[in-house]
């Protein structure tokens, strides 16, 4: 399911970029395209910083998600302030946009981890059964 959602959102992103940039080139109207480029740059910085946080090994997974969330909020608030995406009075809207994305992403990770744990447990069970069967055959051969 997570792979489907990633593909769907990636396709949406690519179509959104095309729909914004192509008319800007044809009509020389760059306001929407400039925002798209700003957003792309902001997301690039967030993804690069997340690559750095992936290198950090933490014993508490929730702490990693919290660090990623705070880092993302700081980047969005910083670039939003630089590019005047919001007035300071409505800075809370940046939180309202970022936090739901992280909650959904966290939920999808939990679902994937649970699925992976089930698969691993099944593999361990099959391996134990094979080992038990081999042990039984070796005992019978003696």
ChimeraX attribute file (.defattr): number of C-alpha atoms within 10 A of each C-alpha:
attribute: neighborCount
match mode: 1-to-1
recipient: residues
	/A:1	9
	/A:2	12
	/A:3	8
	/A:4	9
	/A:5	11
	/A:6	11
	/A:7	12
	/A:8	11
	/A:9	12
	/A:10	12
	/A:11	12
	/A:12	12
	/A:13	13
	/A:14	11
	/A:15	12
	/A:16	12
	/A:17	16
	/A:18	14
	/A:19	13
	/A:20	20
	/A:21	21
	/A:22	13
	/A:23	14
	/A:24	16
	/A:25	11
	/A:26	8
	/A:27	9
	/A:28	11
	/A:29	14
	/A:30	14
	/A:31	11
	/A:32	15
	/A:33	20
	/A:34	14
	/A:35	14
	/A:36	17
	/A:37	14
	/A:38	15
	/A:39	15
	/A:40	14
	/A:41	13
	/A:42	17
	/A:43	15
	/A:44	12
	/A:45	15
	/A:46	19
	/A:47	14
	/A:48	10
	/A:49	15
	/A:50	18
	/A:51	11
	/A:52	10
	/A:53	16
	/A:54	11
	/A:55	8
	/A:56	10
	/A:57	9
	/A:58	11
	/A:59	8
	/A:60	8
	/A:61	9
	/A:62	11
	/A:63	11
	/A:64	17
	/A:65	16
	/A:66	12
	/A:67	13
	/A:68	19
	/A:69	19
	/A:70	15
	/A:71	16
	/A:72	23
	/A:73	18
	/A:74	15
	/A:75	17
	/A:76	22
	/A:77	21
	/A:78	14
	/A:79	16
	/A:80	19
	/A:81	14
	/A:82	10
	/A:83	11
	/A:84	11
	/A:85	16
	/A:86	15
	/A:87	11
	/A:88	12
	/A:89	7
	/A:90	10
	/A:91	14
	/A:92	12
	/A:93	13
	/A:94	16
	/A:95	17
	/A:96	10
	/A:97	12
	/A:98	15
	/A:99	15
	/A:100	11
	/A:101	12
	/A:102	16
	/A:103	13
	/A:104	11
	/A:105	14
	/A:106	14
	/A:107	12
	/A:108	15
	/A:109	13
	/A:110	12
	/A:111	14
	/A:112	14
	/A:113	12
	/A:114	12
	/A:115	12
	/A:116	12
	/A:117	12
	/A:118	12
	/A:119	12
	/A:120	12
	/A:121	12
	/A:122	12
	/A:123	12
	/A:124	12
	/A:125	12
	/A:126	12
	/A:127	12
	/A:128	12
	/A:129	12
	/A:130	12
	/A:131	12
	/A:132	12
	/A:133	12
	/A:134	12
	/A:135	12
	/A:136	11
	/A:137	11
	/A:138	10
	/A:139	9
	/A:140	8
	/A:141	7
	/A:142	5
